[in-house]
Amino acid sequence: MSDIPVTKSSLPLFKEYVDEISDIWDSHWLTNMGSKHEKLTSMLEEYLHTPYVSLFTNGHLALENAIESFGLAGEVITTPFTFASTTHAIVRNNLIPVFCDIDPETFTLDPNKLEQLITERTSAIIPVHVYGTVCDTEEIERIAKKHNLKVIYDAAHAFGVEVKGRGIGNFGDASMFSFHATKVFNTIEGGCVTFQDAQLKERLSQLKNFGITGPETVEFVGGNAKMNEFQAAMGICNLHHLKDEISKREKIVNIYRERLEGIPGLKLMAVQEGVKPNYAYFPVVFEGEGWDRDEVVAQLGKHNIFVRKYFYPLVSDYACYSHLENSTETPIAKKIASQVITLPLYADLSLEAAEHICQLIQDLYYTKSKNTQAHMGTTL
Ligand SMILES: Cc1ncc(COP(=O)(O)O)c(C=O)c1O
């Protein structure tokens, strides 16, 4: 079998994209909130069932600008079990990240550990719907309300996820989605912020466009984080195929679940009740005795199957955060990070390839059991 990467970007048909961008040659309007940008904005407001969508050139800048738009100060409580971007966006806003441990079942920020981290310096909570798994929004938002804190969700992985029919972008004060090339929905690079407050729309538009507030007025120091017309056109095309994209991913996930569920020592994420998933990632935790996650990565690699230690190391273990006091106080996150991999998952992945991956993991289990028994002086 040929190489199986962990992810592969989905593309529309070449002709479809060319058709979508052809009128850009008539208008010469390449960026700065052109017609593609406006069209994609309304398409996404409808798809995500949110009143407001603000597009950005990537998810990271969407998050940075969302945080900046609330004018926060002091400390922000977040999870260390995430991609660098979540914490970097906090720190690049001159805020101090405080790491909260994760729930052992959902791997999202554990609200039971949240309140003890709140001080008079805390201004916000930034939880992550990691792998598209929904955080305990009810409890997080109850605590946030009690302490008058903002909640900004990093929903980079959760595009299209719904909770009891409610779009996931409607929770908290704002949510950020990533449209990076490797995501369920991509605009090559790209992202957005969703929110309910109409005033935020103007603020975000200004923040991502140099702080320009009028034809001759610049009232504050903004950056440049605008999505261009070619990105928006890619989004328009890809959105037409999203249903198909998700259903192809679902078939692969079903194989992974059916074939891996019974293997001792493996933990799969539980299916969340009332949640419409997007099948963004398929994490497997090798938690049982005798399993060694790094060995699994190496063995699959020998068969040209490239999985990812997603997320390892924890953000709190990055060299750039070694000065933060509480970097070792998240034992659940630490354990999961040392045991987890995400399996290859993308619309183009064949069902045979998914079966093949499961078979190899099954074989690894038998080899491991055989070795353990031999070590104990018994035979199979
Ligand atoms: C959890 C998380 N947050 C933020 C980001 C940043 O998004 P982007 O790559 O679009 O800048 C990513 C990207 O992969 C992510 O996984």
The ligand as an ORCA input file, in Angstrom:
! r2SCAN-3c Opt
* xyz 0 1
  C      -6.759     24.106     18.420
  C      -6.259     25.052     17.377
  N      -6.338     26.367     17.605
  C      -5.926     27.264     16.694
  C      -5.410     26.865     15.477
  C      -4.908     27.910     14.518
  O      -5.590     27.896     13.309
  P      -4.856     28.289     11.945
  O      -3.932     27.198     11.582
  O      -6.000     28.435     10.971
  O      -4.161     29.585     12.155
  C      -5.315     25.504     15.189
  C      -4.767     25.077     13.897
  O      -4.554     23.974     13.574
  C      -5.742     24.568     16.169
  O      -5.645     23.250     15.946
*
